[in-house]
């Protein structure tokens, strides 16, 4: 079961690179690298802002929390590989 902290009604959903990196608990250069390597979603088209929900979904996916209902062998292999890589990079 995935539990999320209650949303702060005053907190913006869209955040810049510096805040997105802080939200993930990593440095700005690491966040940029993760975006370039498709570990994190890209900024919303035409902006320099990231959607916190998209970041959450991607973190759930690479940590192995979010699993597709009908996962094929390739998706399972990729998910497990991403989870191992995320664990090594802590």
PDB file of N, CA, C and O in Angstrom:
ATOM      1  N   UNK A   1       0.837  -1.177   0.000  1.00  0.00           N
ATOM      2  CA  UNK A   1       0.000   0.000   0.000  1.00  0.00           C
ATOM      3  C   UNK A   1       0.880   1.237   0.000  1.00  0.00           C
ATOM      4  O   UNK A   1       1.800   1.350   0.810  1.00  0.00           O
ATOM      5  N   UNK A   2       0.603   2.156  -0.897  1.00  0.00           N
ATOM      6  CA  UNK A   2       1.373   3.380  -1.003  1.00  0.00           C
ATOM      7  C   UNK A   2       0.687   4.456  -0.186  1.00  0.00           C
ATOM      8  O   UNK A   2      -0.502   4.720  -0.362  1.00  0.00           O
ATOM      9  N   UNK A   3       1.437   5.072   0.702  1.00  0.00           N
ATOM     10  CA  UNK A   3       0.872   6.166   1.482  1.00  0.00           C
ATOM     11  C   UNK A   3       1.642   7.428   1.169  1.00  0.00           C
ATOM     12  O   UNK A   3       2.870   7.421   1.084  1.00  0.00           O
ATOM     13  N   UNK A   4       0.918   8.494   1.000  1.00  0.00           N
ATOM     14  CA  UNK A   4       1.529   9.782   0.727  1.00  0.00           C
ATOM     15  C   UNK A   4       1.159  10.733   1.839  1.00  0.00           C
ATOM     16  O   UNK A   4       0.087  10.627   2.435  1.00  0.00           O
ATOM     17  N   UNK A   5       2.056  11.665   2.115  1.00  0.00           N
ATOM     18  CA  UNK A   5       1.761  12.664   3.120  1.00  0.00           C
ATOM     19  C   UNK A   5       0.674  13.587   2.575  1.00  0.00           C
ATOM     20  O   UNK A   5       0.592  13.791   1.364  1.00  0.00           O
ATOM     21  N   UNK A   6      -0.158  14.147   3.449  1.00  0.00           N
ATOM     22  CA  UNK A   6      -1.187  15.057   2.980  1.00  0.00           C
ATOM     23  C   UNK A   6      -0.554  16.239   2.255  1.00  0.00           C
ATOM     24  O   UNK A   6       0.500  16.738   2.649  1.00  0.00           O
ATOM     25  N   UNK A   7      -1.213  16.673   1.193  1.00  0.00           N
ATOM     26  CA  UNK A   7      -0.703  17.790   0.411  1.00  0.00           C
ATOM     27  C   UNK A   7      -0.857  19.091   1.181  1.00  0.00           C
ATOM     28  O   UNK A   7      -1.854  19.303   1.871  1.00  0.00           O
ATOM     29  N   UNK A   8       0.119  19.941   1.059  1.00  0.00           N
ATOM     30  CA  UNK A   8       0.042  21.273   1.628  1.00  0.00           C
ATOM     31  C   UNK A   8      -0.716  22.125   0.618  1.00  0.00           C
ATOM     32  O   UNK A   8      -0.238  22.332  -0.497  1.00  0.00           O
ATOM     33  N   UNK A   9      -1.880  22.615   0.991  1.00  0.00           N
ATOM     34  CA  UNK A   9      -2.718  23.363   0.062  1.00  0.00           C
ATOM     35  C   UNK A   9      -2.023  24.605  -0.477  1.00  0.00           C
ATOM     36  O   UNK A   9      -2.380  25.088  -1.552  1.00  0.00           O
ATOM     37  N   UNK A  10      -1.048  25.128   0.238  1.00  0.00           N
ATOM     38  CA  UNK A  10      -0.350  26.330  -0.206  1.00  0.00           C
ATOM     39  C   UNK A  10       0.883  26.015  -1.048  1.00  0.00           C
ATOM     40  O   UNK A  10       1.452  26.912  -1.669  1.00  0.00           O
ATOM     41  N   UNK A  11       1.299  24.753  -1.074  1.00  0.00           N
ATOM     42  CA  UNK A  11       2.498  24.384  -1.829  1.00  0.00           C
ATOM     43  C   UNK A  11       2.152  24.234  -3.305  1.00  0.00           C
ATOM     44  O   UNK A  11       1.160  23.590  -3.647  1.00  0.00           O
ATOM     45  N   UNK A  12       2.963  24.827  -4.186  1.00  0.00           N
ATOM     46  CA  UNK A  12       2.691  24.687  -5.618  1.00  0.00           C
ATOM     47  C   UNK A  12       2.963  23.265  -6.091  1.00  0.00           C
ATOM     48  O   UNK A  12       3.880  22.605  -5.602  1.00  0.00           O
ATOM     49  N   UNK A  13       2.171  22.804  -7.033  1.00  0.00           N
ATOM     50  CA  UNK A  13       2.378  21.481  -7.607  1.00  0.00           C
ATOM     51  C   UNK A  13       3.549  21.504  -8.594  1.00  0.00           C
ATOM     52  O   UNK A  13       4.295  20.530  -8.691  1.00  0.00           O
ATOM     53  N   UNK A  14       3.711  22.594  -9.314  1.00  0.00           N
ATOM     54  CA  UNK A  14       4.815  22.726 -10.256  1.00  0.00           C
ATOM     55  C   UNK A  14       5.988  23.393  -9.553  1.00  0.00           C
ATOM     56  O   UNK A  14       5.828  24.404  -8.870  1.00  0.00           O
ATOM     57  N   UNK A  15       7.165  22.812  -9.732  1.00  0.00           N
ATOM     58  CA  UNK A  15       8.345  23.327  -9.052  1.00  0.00           C
ATOM     59  C   UNK A  15       9.518  23.410 -10.021  1.00  0.00           C
ATOM     60  O   UNK A  15       9.593  22.649 -10.986  1.00  0.00           O
ATOM     61  N   UNK A  16      10.424  24.333  -9.757  1.00  0.00           N
ATOM     62  CA  UNK A  16      11.622  24.490 -10.574  1.00  0.00           C
ATOM     63  C   UNK A  16      12.656  23.422 -10.251  1.00  0.00           C
ATOM     64  O   UNK A  16      12.466  22.601  -9.354  1.00  0.00           O
ATOM     65  N   UNK A  17      13.750  23.448 -10.996  1.00  0.00           N
ATOM     66  CA  UNK A  17      14.796  22.428 -10.857  1.00  0.00           C
ATOM     67  C   UNK A  17      15.368  22.384  -9.444  1.00  0.00           C
ATOM     68  O   UNK A  17      15.546  21.302  -8.885  1.00  0.00           O
ATOM     69  N   UNK A  18      15.655  23.536  -8.865  1.00  0.00           N
ATOM     70  CA  UNK A  18      16.236  23.576  -7.516  1.00  0.00           C
ATOM     71  C   UNK A  18      15.290  22.936  -6.504  1.00  0.00           C
ATOM     72  O   UNK A  18      15.717  22.125  -5.681  1.00  0.00           O
ATOM     73  N   UNK A  19      14.004  23.296  -6.560  1.00  0.00           N
ATOM     74  CA  UNK A  19      13.030  22.726  -5.636  1.00  0.00           C
ATOM     75  C   UNK A  19      12.766  21.250  -5.930  1.00  0.00           C
ATOM     76  O   UNK A  19      12.538  20.462  -5.012  1.00  0.00           O
ATOM     77  N   UNK A  20      12.796  20.876  -7.215  1.00  0.00           N
ATOM     78  CA  UNK A  20      12.593  19.471  -7.580  1.00  0.00           C
ATOM     79  C   UNK A  20      13.729  18.609  -7.025  1.00  0.00           C
ATOM     80  O   UNK A  20      13.496  17.512  -6.517  1.00  0.00           O
ATOM     81  N   UNK A  21      14.952  19.114  -7.125  1.00  0.00           N
ATOM     82  CA  UNK A  21      16.093  18.389  -6.582  1.00  0.00           C
ATOM     83  C   UNK A  21      15.960  18.253  -5.066  1.00  0.00           C
ATOM     84  O   UNK A  21      16.176  17.175  -4.512  1.00  0.00           O
ATOM     85  N   UNK A  22      15.604  19.353  -4.400  1.00  0.00           N
ATOM     86  CA  UNK A  22      15.420  19.315  -2.946  1.00  0.00           C
ATOM     87  C   UNK A  22      14.292  18.361  -2.573  1.00  0.00           C
ATOM     88  O   UNK A  22      14.394  17.632  -1.586  1.00  0.00           O
ATOM     89  N   UNK A  23      13.224  18.362  -3.354  1.00  0.00           N
ATOM     90  CA  UNK A  23      12.080  17.480  -3.121  1.00  0.00           C
ATOM     91  C   UNK A  23      12.524  16.009  -3.152  1.00  0.00           C
ATOM     92  O   UNK A  23      12.025  15.184  -2.386  1.00  0.00           O
ATOM     93  N   UNK A  24      13.471  15.694  -4.051  1.00  0.00           N
ATOM     94  CA  UNK A  24      13.986  14.328  -4.170  1.00  0.00           C
ATOM     95  C   UNK A  24      15.106  14.046  -3.173  1.00  0.00           C
ATOM     96  O   UNK A  24      15.508  12.898  -2.987  1.00  0.00           O
ATOM     97  N   UNK A  25      15.603  15.101  -2.535  1.00  0.00           N
ATOM     98  CA  UNK A  25      16.687  14.912  -1.585  1.00  0.00           C
ATOM     99  C   UNK A  25      18.046  14.735  -2.240  1.00  0.00           C
ATOM    100  O   UNK A  25      18.933  14.095  -1.676  1.00  0.00           O
ATOM    101  N   UNK A  26      18.213  15.306  -3.437  1.00  0.00           N
ATOM    102  CA  UNK A  26      19.467  15.190  -4.181  1.00  0.00           C
ATOM    103  C   UNK A  26      19.919  16.577  -4.621  1.00  0.00           C
ATOM    104  O   UNK A  26      19.160  17.541  -4.513  1.00  0.00           O
ATOM    105  N   UNK A  27      21.132  16.681  -5.108  1.00  0.00           N
ATOM    106  CA  UNK A  27      21.647  17.942  -5.606  1.00  0.00           C
ATOM    107  C   UNK A  27      21.071  18.294  -6.966  1.00  0.00           C
ATOM    108  O   UNK A  27      20.549  17.437  -7.678  1.00  0.00           O
ATOM    109  N   UNK A  28      21.176  19.572  -7.314  1.00  0.00           N
ATOM    110  CA  UNK A  28      20.646  20.040  -8.601  1.00  0.00           C
ATOM    111  C   UNK A  28      21.320  19.360  -9.782  1.00  0.00           C
ATOM    112  O   UNK A  28      20.650  19.000 -10.750  1.00  0.00           O
ATOM    113  N   UNK A  29      22.628  19.178  -9.720  1.00  0.00           N
ATOM    114  CA  UNK A  29      23.327  18.546 -10.841  1.00  0.00           C
ATOM    115  C   UNK A  29      22.921  17.076 -10.970  1.00  0.00           C
ATOM    116  O   UNK A  29      22.808  16.557 -12.081  1.00  0.00           O
ATOM    117  N   UNK A  30      22.705  16.415  -9.847  1.00  0.00           N
ATOM    118  CA  UNK A  30      22.241  15.021  -9.891  1.00  0.00           C
ATOM    119  C   UNK A  30      20.844  14.952 -10.482  1.00  0.00           C
ATOM    120  O   UNK A  30      20.552  14.071 -11.290  1.00  0.00           O
ATOM    121  N   UNK A  31      19.970  15.885 -10.081  1.00  0.00           N
ATOM    122  CA  UNK A  31      18.622  15.902 -10.646  1.00  0.00           C
ATOM    123  C   UNK A  31      18.684  16.092 -12.159  1.00  0.00           C
ATOM    124  O   UNK A  31      17.977  15.409 -12.899  1.00  0.00           O
ATOM    125  N   UNK A  32      19.522  17.013 -12.620  1.00  0.00           N
ATOM    126  CA  UNK A  32      19.659  17.245 -14.066  1.00  0.00           C
ATOM    127  C   UNK A  32      20.159  15.993 -14.776  1.00  0.00           C
ATOM    128  O   UNK A  32      19.699  15.670 -15.871  1.00  0.00           O
ATOM    129  N   UNK A  33      21.101  15.289 -14.151  1.00  0.00           N
ATOM    130  CA  UNK A  33      21.607  14.045 -14.728  1.00  0.00           C
ATOM    131  C   UNK A  33      20.492  13.002 -14.803  1.00  0.00           C
ATOM    132  O   UNK A  33      20.354  12.307 -15.810  1.00  0.00           O
ATOM    133  N   UNK A  34      19.704  12.895 -13.741  1.00  0.00           N
ATOM    134  CA  UNK A  34      18.595  11.937 -13.733  1.00  0.00           C
ATOM    135  C   UNK A  34      17.575  12.262 -14.818  1.00  0.00           C
ATOM    136  O   UNK A  34      17.023  11.354 -15.439  1.00  0.00           O
ATOM    137  N   UNK A  35      17.320  13.537 -15.050  1.00  0.00           N
ATOM    138  CA  UNK A  35      16.398  13.933 -16.132  1.00  0.00           C
ATOM    139  C   UNK A  35      17.002  13.538 -17.479  1.00  0.00           C
ATOM    140  O   UNK A  35      16.316  12.968 -18.327  1.00  0.00           O
ATOM    141  N   UNK A  36      18.289  13.842 -17.671  1.00  0.00           N
ATOM    142  CA  UNK A  36      18.961  13.510 -18.934  1.00  0.00           C
ATOM    143  C   UNK A  36      18.981  12.007 -19.186  1.00  0.00           C
ATOM    144  O   UNK A  36      18.922  11.567 -20.334  1.00  0.00           O
ATOM    145  N   UNK A  37      19.064  11.214 -18.112  1.00  0.00           N
ATOM    146  CA  UNK A  37      19.096   9.746 -18.230  1.00  0.00           C
ATOM    147  C   UNK A  37      17.714   9.111 -18.137  1.00  0.00           C
ATOM    148  O   UNK A  37      17.588   7.889 -18.051  1.00  0.00           O
ATOM    149  N   UNK A  38      16.685   9.944 -18.156  1.00  0.00           N
ATOM    150  CA  UNK A  38      15.277   9.496 -18.130  1.00  0.00           C
ATOM    151  C   UNK A  38      14.900   8.801 -16.834  1.00  0.00           C
ATOM    152  O   UNK A  38      13.919   8.059 -16.787  1.00  0.00           O
ATOM    153  N   UNK A  39      15.668   9.036 -15.788  1.00  0.00           N
ATOM    154  CA  UNK A  39      15.322   8.503 -14.470  1.00  0.00           C
ATOM    155  C   UNK A  39      14.201   9.352 -13.860  1.00  0.00           C
ATOM    156  O   UNK A  39      13.359   8.851 -13.114  1.00  0.00           O
ATOM    157  N   UNK A  40      14.211  10.633 -14.190  1.00  0.00           N
ATOM    158  CA  UNK A  40      13.165  11.578 -13.771  1.00  0.00           C
ATOM    159  C   UNK A  40      12.449  12.080 -15.018  1.00  0.00           C
ATOM    160  O   UNK A  40      13.024  12.100 -16.106  1.00  0.00           O
ATOM    161  N   UNK A  41      11.195  12.482 -14.856  1.00  0.00           N
ATOM    162  CA  UNK A  41      10.468  12.998 -16.022  1.00  0.00           C
ATOM    163  C   UNK A  41      11.059  14.328 -16.476  1.00  0.00           C
ATOM    164  O   UNK A  41      11.709  15.021 -15.694  1.00  0.00           O
ATOM    165  N   UNK A  42      10.834  14.684 -17.740  1.00  0.00           N
ATOM    166  CA  UNK A  42      11.313  15.985 -18.214  1.00  0.00           C
ATOM    167  C   UNK A  42      10.442  17.103 -17.648  1.00  0.00           C
ATOM    168  O   UNK A  42       9.356  16.862 -17.121  1.00  0.00           O
ATOM    169  N   UNK A  43      10.942  18.322 -17.769  1.00  0.00           N
ATOM    170  CA  UNK A  43      10.128  19.484 -17.395  1.00  0.00           C
ATOM    171  C   UNK A  43       8.902  19.522 -18.304  1.00  0.00           C
ATOM    172  O   UNK A  43       8.929  18.998 -19.417  1.00  0.00           O
ATOM    173  N   UNK A  44       7.853  20.132 -17.832  1.00  0.00           N
ATOM    174  CA  UNK A  44       6.640  20.275 -18.643  1.00  0.00           C
ATOM    175  C   UNK A  44       6.994  21.092 -19.878  1.00  0.00           C
ATOM    176  O   UNK A  44       7.669  22.117 -19.778  1.00  0.00           O
ATOM    177  N   UNK A  45       6.546  20.646 -21.021  1.00  0.00           N
ATOM    178  CA  UNK A  45       6.879  21.295 -22.294  1.00  0.00           C
ATOM    179  C   UNK A  45       6.608  22.792 -22.240  1.00  0.00           C
ATOM    180  O   UNK A  45       5.547  23.238 -21.805  1.00  0.00           O
ATOM    181  N   UNK A  46       7.596  23.552 -22.692  1.00  0.00           N
ATOM    182  CA  UNK A  46       7.460  24.996 -22.737  1.00  0.00           C
ATOM    183  C   UNK A  46       7.704  25.693 -21.413  1.00  0.00           C
ATOM    184  O   UNK A  46       7.515  26.904 -21.305  1.00  0.00           O
ATOM    185  N   UNK A  47       8.127  24.932 -20.393  1.00  0.00           N
ATOM    186  CA  UNK A  47       8.389  25.503 -19.076  1.00  0.00           C
ATOM    187  C   UNK A  47       9.712  24.977 -18.548  1.00  0.00           C
ATOM    188  O   UNK A  47      10.353  24.131 -19.171  1.00  0.00           O
ATOM    189  N   UNK A  48      10.099  25.475 -17.423  1.00  0.00           N
ATOM    190  CA  UNK A  48      11.231  24.932 -16.674  1.00  0.00           C
ATOM    191  C   UNK A  48      10.718  24.452 -15.323  1.00  0.00           C
ATOM    192  O   UNK A  48      11.360  24.633 -14.288  1.00  0.00           O
ATOM    193  N   UNK A  49       9.537  23.833 -15.365  1.00  0.00           N
ATOM    194  CA  UNK A  49       8.869  23.367 -14.147  1.00  0.00           C
ATOM    195  C   UNK A  49       8.580  21.877 -14.248  1.00  0.00           C
ATOM    196  O   UNK A  49       8.287  21.346 -15.319  1.00  0.00           O
ATOM    197  N   UNK A  50       8.674  21.218 -13.091  1.00  0.00           N
ATOM    198  CA  UNK A  50       8.352  19.793 -12.986  1.00  0.00           C
ATOM    199  C   UNK A  50       7.102  19.627 -12.144  1.00  0.00           C
ATOM    200  O   UNK A  50       6.854  20.397 -11.217  1.00  0.00           O
ATOM    201  N   UNK A  51       6.324  18.622 -12.475  1.00  0.00           N
ATOM    202  CA  UNK A  51       5.108  18.287 -11.735  1.00  0.00           C
ATOM    203  C   UNK A  51       5.501  17.332 -10.607  1.00  0.00           C
ATOM    204  O   UNK A  51       6.065  16.268 -10.862  1.00  0.00           O
ATOM    205  N   UNK A  52       5.205  17.709  -9.363  1.00  0.00           N
ATOM    206  CA  UNK A  52       5.571  16.853  -8.224  1.00  0.00           C
ATOM    207  C   UNK A  52       4.921  15.480  -8.328  1.00  0.00           C
ATOM    208  O   UNK A  52       5.519  14.485  -7.918  1.00  0.00           O
ATOM    209  N   UNK A  53       3.714  15.409  -8.864  1.00  0.00           N
ATOM    210  CA  UNK A  53       3.053  14.103  -8.997  1.00  0.00           C
ATOM    211  C   UNK A  53       3.790  13.217  -9.993  1.00  0.00           C
ATOM    212  O   UNK A  53       3.883  12.006  -9.795  1.00  0.00           O
ATOM    213  N   UNK A  54       4.317  13.815 -11.068  1.00  0.00           N
ATOM    214  CA  UNK A  54       5.087  13.033 -12.050  1.00  0.00           C
ATOM    215  C   UNK A  54       6.382  12.536 -11.414  1.00  0.00           C
ATOM    216  O   UNK A  54       6.809  11.410 -11.667  1.00  0.00           O
ATOM    217  N   UNK A  55       7.004  13.374 -10.590  1.00  0.00           N
ATOM    218  CA  UNK A  55       8.211  12.957  -9.880  1.00  0.00           C
ATOM    219  C   UNK A  55       7.872  11.813  -8.930  1.00  0.00           C
ATOM    220  O   UNK A  55       8.594  10.816  -8.879  1.00  0.00           O
ATOM    221  N   UNK A  56       6.782  11.947  -8.180  1.00  0.00           N
ATOM    222  CA  UNK A  56       6.364  10.880  -7.259  1.00  0.00           C
ATOM    223  C   UNK A  56       6.118   9.577  -8.007  1.00  0.00           C
ATOM    224  O   UNK A  56       6.553   8.512  -7.569  1.00  0.00           O
ATOM    225  N   UNK A  57       5.418   9.662  -9.141  1.00  0.00           N
ATOM    226  CA  UNK A  57       5.104   8.461  -9.913  1.00  0.00           C
ATOM    227  C   UNK A  57       6.376   7.787 -10.407  1.00  0.00           C
ATOM    228  O   UNK A  57       6.489   6.562 -10.376  1.00  0.00           O
ATOM    229  N   UNK A  58       7.332   8.591 -10.864  1.00  0.00           N
ATOM    230  CA  UNK A  58       8.583   8.021 -11.364  1.00  0.00           C
ATOM    231  C   UNK A  58       9.387   7.400 -10.220  1.00  0.00           C
ATOM    232  O   UNK A  58       9.972   6.330 -10.388  1.00  0.00           O
ATOM    233  N   UNK A  59       9.422   8.056  -9.065  1.00  0.00           N
ATOM    234  CA  UNK A  59      10.115   7.478  -7.915  1.00  0.00           C
ATOM    235  C   UNK A  59       9.451   6.177  -7.476  1.00  0.00           C
ATOM    236  O   UNK A  59      10.138   5.216  -7.127  1.00  0.00           O
ATOM    237  N   UNK A  60       8.120   6.140  -7.492  1.00  0.00           N
ATOM    238  CA  UNK A  60       7.408   4.903  -7.166  1.00  0.00           C
ATOM    239  C   UNK A  60       7.799   3.794  -8.136  1.00  0.00           C
ATOM    240  O   UNK A  60       8.011   2.648  -7.738  1.00  0.00           O
ATOM    241  N   UNK A  61       7.889   4.149  -9.408  1.00  0.00           N
ATOM    242  CA  UNK A  61       8.204   3.166 -10.436  1.00  0.00           C
ATOM    243  C   UNK A  61       9.623   2.620 -10.270  1.00  0.00           C
ATOM    244  O   UNK A  61       9.821   1.405 -10.301  1.00  0.00           O
ATOM    245  N   UNK A  62      10.610   3.497 -10.094  1.00  0.00           N
ATOM    246  CA  UNK A  62      11.991   3.013 -10.027  1.00  0.00           C
ATOM    247  C   UNK A  62      12.307   2.349  -8.698  1.00  0.00           C
ATOM    248  O   UNK A  62      13.261   1.577  -8.600  1.00  0.00           O
ATOM    249  N   UNK A  63      11.512   2.643  -7.674  1.00  0.00           N
ATOM    250  CA  UNK A  63      11.745   1.979  -6.389  1.00  0.00           C
ATOM    251  C   UNK A  63      11.009   0.647  -6.289  1.00  0.00           C
ATOM    252  O   UNK A  63      11.189  -0.099  -5.327  1.00  0.00           O
ATOM    253  N   UNK A  64      10.179   0.353  -7.292  1.00  0.00           N
ATOM    254  CA  UNK A  64       9.460  -0.909  -7.309  1.00  0.00           C
ATOM    255  C   UNK A  64       8.111  -0.856  -6.623  1.00  0.00           C
ATOM    256  O   UNK A  64       7.452  -1.887  -6.492  1.00  0.00           O
ATOM    257  N   UNK A  65       7.680   0.321  -6.178  1.00  0.00           N
ATOM    258  CA  UNK A  65       6.383   0.449  -5.513  1.00  0.00           C
ATOM    259  C   UNK A  65       5.242   0.296  -6.506  1.00  0.00           C
ATOM    260  O   UNK A  65       4.292  -0.449  -6.269  1.00  0.00           O
ATOM    261  N   UNK A  66       5.347   1.009  -7.620  1.00  0.00           N
ATOM    262  CA  UNK A  66       4.285   0.978  -8.630  1.00  0.00           C
ATOM    263  C   UNK A  66       4.600  -0.117  -9.635  1.00  0.00           C
ATOM    264  O   UNK A  66       5.605  -0.050 -10.344  1.00  0.00           O
ATOM    265  N   UNK A  67       3.757  -1.105  -9.695  1.00  0.00           N
ATOM    266  CA  UNK A  67       3.935  -2.211 -10.620  1.00  0.00           C
ATOM    267  C   UNK A  67       2.705  -2.284 -11.515  1.00  0.00           C
ATOM    268  O   UNK A  67       1.571  -2.254 -11.037  1.00  0.00           O
ATOM    269  N   UNK A  68       2.945  -2.380 -12.819  1.00  0.00           N
ATOM    270  CA  UNK A  68       1.842  -2.482 -13.769  1.00  0.00           C
ATOM    271  C   UNK A  68       1.068  -3.768 -13.504  1.00  0.00           C
ATOM    272  O   UNK A  68       1.641  -4.779 -13.096  1.00  0.00           O
ATOM    273  N   UNK A  69      -0.242  -3.716 -13.740  1.00  0.00           N
ATOM    274  CA  UNK A  69      -1.057  -4.917 -13.537  1.00  0.00           C
ATOM    275  C   UNK A  69      -0.615  -6.044 -14.460  1.00  0.00           C
ATOM    276  O   UNK A  69      -0.475  -7.186 -14.024  1.00  0.00           O
ATOM    277  N   UNK A  70      -0.397  -5.729 -15.727  1.00  0.00           N
ATOM    278  CA  UNK A  70       0.030  -6.737 -16.690  1.00  0.00           C
ATOM    279  C   UNK A  70       1.455  -6.419 -17.101  1.00  0.00           C
ATOM    280  O   UNK A  70       1.695  -5.767 -18.118  1.00  0.00           O
ATOM    281  N   UNK A  71       2.380  -6.882 -16.308  1.00  0.00           N
ATOM    282  CA  UNK A  71       3.783  -6.596 -16.529  1.00  0.00           C
ATOM    283  C   UNK A  71       4.409  -7.710 -17.360  1.00  0.00           C
ATOM    284  O   UNK A  71       4.364  -8.880 -16.979  1.00  0.00           O
ATOM    285  N   UNK A  72       4.997  -7.336 -18.501  1.00  0.00           N
ATOM    286  CA  UNK A  72       5.670  -8.355 -19.293  1.00  0.00           C
ATOM    287  C   UNK A  72       7.094  -8.561 -18.766  1.00  0.00           C
ATOM    288  O   UNK A  72       7.546  -7.840 -17.877  1.00  0.00           O
ATOM    289  N   UNK A  73       7.783  -9.538 -19.317  1.00  0.00           N
ATOM    290  CA  UNK A  73       9.118  -9.889 -18.821  1.00  0.00           C
ATOM    291  C   UNK A  73      10.098  -8.730 -18.934  1.00  0.00           C
ATOM    292  O   UNK A  73      10.901  -8.505 -18.029  1.00  0.00           O
ATOM    293  N   UNK A  74      10.038  -7.985 -20.048  1.00  0.00           N
ATOM    294  CA  UNK A  74      10.952  -6.855 -20.222  1.00  0.00           C
ATOM    295  C   UNK A  74      10.686  -5.777 -19.173  1.00  0.00           C
ATOM    296  O   UNK A  74      11.625  -5.263 -18.565  1.00  0.00           O
ATOM    297  N   UNK A  75       9.399  -5.425 -18.952  1.00  0.00           N
ATOM    298  CA  UNK A  75       9.061  -4.406 -17.960  1.00  0.00           C
ATOM    299  C   UNK A  75       9.500  -4.839 -16.555  1.00  0.00           C
ATOM    300  O   UNK A  75      10.004  -4.023 -15.783  1.00  0.00           O
ATOM    301  N   UNK A  76       9.310  -6.114 -16.227  1.00  0.00           N
ATOM    302  CA  UNK A  76       9.737  -6.624 -14.927  1.00  0.00           C
ATOM    303  C   UNK A  76      11.248  -6.517 -14.785  1.00  0.00           C
ATOM    304  O   UNK A  76      11.745  -6.084 -13.746  1.00  0.00           O
ATOM    305  N   UNK A  77      11.979  -6.907 -15.822  1.00  0.00           N
ATOM    306  CA  UNK A  77      13.427  -6.833 -15.803  1.00  0.00           C
ATOM    307  C   UNK A  77      13.887  -5.376 -15.641  1.00  0.00           C
ATOM    308  O   UNK A  77      14.799  -5.094 -14.864  1.00  0.00           O
ATOM    309  N   UNK A  78      13.264  -4.472 -16.365  1.00  0.00           N
ATOM    310  CA  UNK A  78      13.627  -3.055 -16.279  1.00  0.00           C
ATOM    311  C   UNK A  78      13.327  -2.497 -14.890  1.00  0.00           C
ATOM    312  O   UNK A  78      14.145  -1.773 -14.324  1.00  0.00           O
ATOM    313  N   UNK A  79      12.154  -2.831 -14.336  1.00  0.00           N
ATOM    314  CA  UNK A  79      11.774  -2.348 -13.010  1.00  0.00           C
ATOM    315  C   UNK A  79      12.758  -2.850 -11.954  1.00  0.00           C
ATOM    316  O   UNK A  79      13.196  -2.088 -11.092  1.00  0.00           O
ATOM    317  N   UNK A  80      13.098  -4.128 -12.026  1.00  0.00           N
ATOM    318  CA  UNK A  80      14.031  -4.692 -11.055  1.00  0.00           C
ATOM    319  C   UNK A  80      15.419  -4.086 -11.198  1.00  0.00           C
ATOM    320  O   UNK A  80      16.094  -3.829 -10.202  1.00  0.00           O
ATOM    321  N   UNK A  81      15.844  -3.856 -12.432  1.00  0.00           N
ATOM    322  CA  UNK A  81      17.141  -3.233 -12.680  1.00  0.00           C
ATOM    323  C   UNK A  81      17.165  -1.805 -12.132  1.00  0.00           C
ATOM    324  O   UNK A  81      18.134  -1.398 -11.492  1.00  0.00           O
ATOM    325  N   UNK A  82      16.096  -1.049 -12.385  1.00  0.00           N
ATOM    326  CA  UNK A  82      15.998   0.325 -11.871  1.00  0.00           C
ATOM    327  C   UNK A  82      16.018   0.338 -10.342  1.00  0.00           C
ATOM    328  O   UNK A  82      16.650   1.200  -9.733  1.00  0.00           O
ATOM    329  N   UNK A  83      15.330  -0.611  -9.733  1.00  0.00           N
ATOM    330  CA  UNK A  83      15.281  -0.662  -8.263  1.00  0.00           C
ATOM    331  C   UNK A  83      16.666  -0.984  -7.698  1.00  0.00           C
ATOM    332  O   UNK A  83      17.079  -0.388  -6.703  1.00  0.00           O
ATOM    333  N   UNK A  84      17.385  -1.918  -8.322  1.00  0.00           N
ATOM    334  CA  UNK A  84      18.745  -2.243  -7.858  1.00  0.00           C
ATOM    335  C   UNK A  84      19.669  -1.038  -8.020  1.00  0.00           C
ATOM    336  O   UNK A  84      20.473  -0.742  -7.136  1.00  0.00           O
ATOM    337  N   UNK A  85      19.551  -0.350  -9.144  1.00  0.00           N
ATOM    338  CA  UNK A  85      20.396   0.823  -9.407  1.00  0.00           C
ATOM    339  C   UNK A  85      20.084   1.929  -8.390  1.00  0.00           C
ATOM    340  O   UNK A  85      21.001   2.570  -7.875  1.00  0.00           O
ATOM    341  N   UNK A  86      18.807   2.154  -8.102  1.00  0.00           N
ATOM    342  CA  UNK A  86      18.416   3.174  -7.129  1.00  0.00           C
ATOM    343  C   UNK A  86      18.960   2.829  -5.744  1.00  0.00           C
ATOM    344  O   UNK A  86      19.383   3.715  -5.001  1.00  0.00           O
ATOM    345  N   UNK A  87      18.949   1.552  -5.401  1.00  0.00           N
ATOM    346  CA  UNK A  87      19.460   1.120  -4.097  1.00  0.00           C
ATOM    347  C   UNK A  87      20.965   1.350  -4.008  1.00  0.00           C
ATOM    348  O   UNK A  87      21.469   1.777  -2.969  1.00  0.00           O
ATOM    349  N   UNK A  88      21.686   1.069  -5.099  1.00  0.00           N
ATOM    350  CA  UNK A  88      23.139   1.283  -5.107  1.00  0.00           C
ATOM    351  C   UNK A  88      23.488   2.773  -5.017  1.00  0.00           C
ATOM    352  O   UNK A  88      24.520   3.126  -4.447  1.00  0.00           O
ATOM    353  N   UNK A  89      22.654   3.641  -5.564  1.00  0.00           N
ATOM    354  CA  UNK A  89      22.945   5.068  -5.632  1.00  0.00           C
ATOM    355  C   UNK A  89      22.524   5.834  -4.386  1.00  0.00           C
ATOM    356  O   UNK A  89      22.646   7.059  -4.355  1.00  0.00           O
ATOM    357  N   UNK A  90      22.045   5.164  -3.383  1.00  0.00           N
ATOM    358  CA  UNK A  90      21.643   5.858  -2.146  1.00  0.00           C
ATOM    359  C   UNK A  90      22.804   6.444  -1.428  1.00  0.00           C
ATOM    360  O   UNK A  90      22.633   7.057  -0.375  1.00  0.00           O
TER     361      UNK A  90
END
